[in-house]
Amino acid sequence: MRAVIFDLFGTLVEIKTPRYPYRKLLRWIRQSGTSLTPDDAKRIMSQPVSLADAAELFGAAPPAAQLAAWETDLQTELSAMCVFPDTLPALARLRSTGYCIGLCSNLAAPYAAPAKALLPELDVYAWSFQIGAIKPDPQVYEYLVYELQCRPSDILFIGDSLHADFDGPSEFGMKARLLNRTGNGTLLELLEAAL
């Protein structure tokens, strides 16, 4: 194994004061009479769109004050992003032993820059809005293999979502482990058992 790829939120990073601005936007759109589908969140996360752009995707025009409130919520979330206490030591240990390290996250575009600032100098950043697909779409895992120039079996994928971070990578041929931050140990313990 030569690379370890991590999910972002719930795995390496948390938002201390979540406000869910994109969910609020979708709820407002639904309450305004637009019929939504389960894939609508996917539409937002697979394109580089702001909150205002996301509203336009659905032909919606929220009042300016409402959009401003959601933007405030978004800025609150972005400023409340922080790494879990064991994240940086785990990454340092991997780096010192020669592993390539990357992030792979389903997220809206505004979250990427603060995430990269918290976790700079990784070997690959696989953002859903750049790839045009969300986990567990195989296109996401193909992107990782291409960027790392390795085989799927060379990659260990660690995340907190059974479907996106375990089933998807496993079906693609990667090794995968789930991290449950509410009870099954630390990231360092998981890495020691998996590597």
C-alpha positions in Angstrom: 0.0 0.0 0.0 1.4 3.4 -0.9 -1.4 5.9 -0.4 -4.0 6.7 2.3 -7.0 8.8 1.3 -9.3 10.4 3.9 -12.8 11.7 3.8 -12.9 15.2 5.2 -15.8 16.0 7.5 -16.3 13.6 10.4 -12.9 12.0 9.6 -10.2 14.7 9.7 -12.2 17.9 10.2 -15.3 19.0 12.0 -17.4 22.1 12.0 -17.9 23.2 15.6 -21.0 25.3 14.9 -22.8 23.7 11.9 -25.5 25.9 10.2 -26.2 23.9 7.1 -26.8 26.8 4.6 -27.1 24.6 1.5 -29.7 22.4 3.3 -31.6 25.6 4.3 -31.6 26.7 0.7 -32.9 23.4 -0.5 -35.6 23.4 2.2 -36.6 26.9 1.1 -36.8 25.9 -2.5 -39.0 22.9 -1.6 -41.3 25.1 0.5 -41.5 27.5 -2.3 -43.2 24.9 -4.4 -40.4 23.5 -6.5 -40.3 19.7 -6.6 -36.9 18.3 -5.6 -35.4 14.9 -6.0 -32.9 13.0 -3.9 -30.2 13.9 -6.5 -30.5 17.6 -5.9 -27.8 17.8 -3.2 -25.6 15.8 -5.6 -26.2 18.6 -8.3 -24.8 21.2 -5.8 -21.8 19.2 -4.7 -20.8 18.1 -8.2 -20.5 21.7 -9.6 -18.5 24.7 -8.4 -21.4 26.8 -7.2 -21.9 29.4 -4.6 -25.2 29.6 -2.6 -26.6 32.1 -5.2 -25.5 29.9 -8.1 -27.1 26.9 -6.4 -30.4 28.8 -6.2 -30.1 29.5 -9.9 -29.6 25.8 -10.7 -33.2 25.3 -9.5 -34.6 28.4 -11.0 -35.1 29.9 -7.6 -34.7 33.5 -6.5 -34.6 33.8 -2.7 -35.1 37.3 -1.2 -31.8 39.1 -0.9 -32.1 39.2 2.9 -32.6 35.4 3.1 -29.7 34.8 0.8 -27.6 37.1 3.0 -28.6 35.1 6.1 -27.5 31.9 4.5 -24.2 33.5 3.4 -23.7 34.5 7.1 -24.4 30.9 8.1 -21.9 29.7 5.5 -19.2 32.1 6.7 -19.8 30.9 10.3 -19.3 27.3 9.2 -16.2 28.1 7.3 -14.6 29.9 10.2 -15.6 27.1 12.6 -13.9 24.3 10.7 -11.1 22.7 12.7 -9.1 19.5 12.6 -9.7 16.8 15.2 -6.9 16.6 17.8 -5.4 13.4 16.3 -5.5 14.5 12.6 -2.2 16.3 12.3 -0.2 13.6 14.3 -1.7 10.9 12.1 -0.8 12.7 8.9 2.7 13.4 10.2 3.2 9.7 11.0 2.0 8.7 7.5 4.2 11.3 5.8 7.3 10.2 7.9 6.8 6.6 6.7 6.5 7.6 3.0 2.8 7.3 2.3 1.1 9.5 -0.2 -1.8 11.3 1.5 -5.0 12.7 0.1 -8.5 14.0 0.7 -11.6 12.9 -1.0 -14.8 14.8 -0.1 -18.3 15.4 -1.3 -18.7 19.1 -0.6 -19.9 22.4 -1.9 -17.2 24.5 -3.4 -16.8 27.2 -0.7 -15.6 24.6 1.8 -12.5 23.5 -0.2 -10.2 26.5 0.4 -10.6 26.5 4.2 -10.1 22.7 4.2 -7.0 23.0 2.2 -5.7 25.7 4.5 -6.2 23.4 7.5 -4.6 20.4 5.7 -2.0 21.9 3.3 0.6 20.0 1.2 -1.3 16.8 0.7 -0.6 14.8 -2.5 -4.1 14.9 -3.9 -7.3 16.8 -3.2 -10.4 15.1 -4.8 -13.3 17.6 -4.4 -16.6 16.4 -5.8 -17.3 19.8 -7.4 -14.1 19.6 -9.4 -14.6 16.0 -10.5 -18.2 16.4 -11.4 -19.3 13.4 -9.4 -19.9 12.4 -5.8 -18.8 9.4 -3.8 -19.6 6.5 -4.3 -19.5 7.2 -8.1 -16.6 5.2 -9.5 -15.5 8.3 -11.3 -14.3 9.8 -8.0 -12.1 6.7 -7.3 -10.8 6.7 -10.9 -9.7 10.3 -10.3 -7.7 9.3 -7.2 -6.0 6.4 -9.0 -5.1 8.6 -12.0 -3.7 11.4 -9.8 -1.7 9.1 -7.6 -0.5 6.9 -10.6 -1.2 3.7 -8.7 -3.5 0.8 -8.6 -6.7 0.8 -6.5 -5.2 -2.0 -4.3 -2.4 0.5 -3.4 -4.9 2.8 -1.7 -6.4 2.7 1.8 -9.5 4.8 2.1 -10.7 6.0 5.5 -13.9 7.7 6.2 -17.1 7.8 8.3 -19.7 6.9 5.7 -20.5 3.2 5.1 -21.8 3.8 1.5 -19.4 6.5 0.3 -16.2 5.7 2.2 -16.3 2.0 2.6 -18.6 0.3 0.1 -17.7 2.5 -2.8 -13.9 2.3 -2.4 -14.0 -1.5 -1.6 -16.1 -2.2 -4.7 -13.5 -0.2 -6.8 -10.7 -2.4 -5.4 -9.3 -0.2 -2.7 -8.9 -1.2 0.9 -11.2 0.7 3.2 -11.8 1.3 6.9 -14.6 3.2 8.7 -13.8 5.6 11.5 -16.5 6.2 14.1 -15.5 9.3 16.0 -18.2 8.5 18.7 -16.6 5.3 20.0 -14.3 3.0 18.1 -10.9 4.6 18.9 -8.7 7.2 17.4 -7.5 7.8 13.9 -4.0 6.8 15.0 -5.2 3.4 16.4 -7.2 2.8 13.2 -4.1 3.5 11.1 -1.9 1.2 13.3 -4.3 -1.7 12.8 -4.8 -1.1 9.1 -1.2 -0.5 7.9 
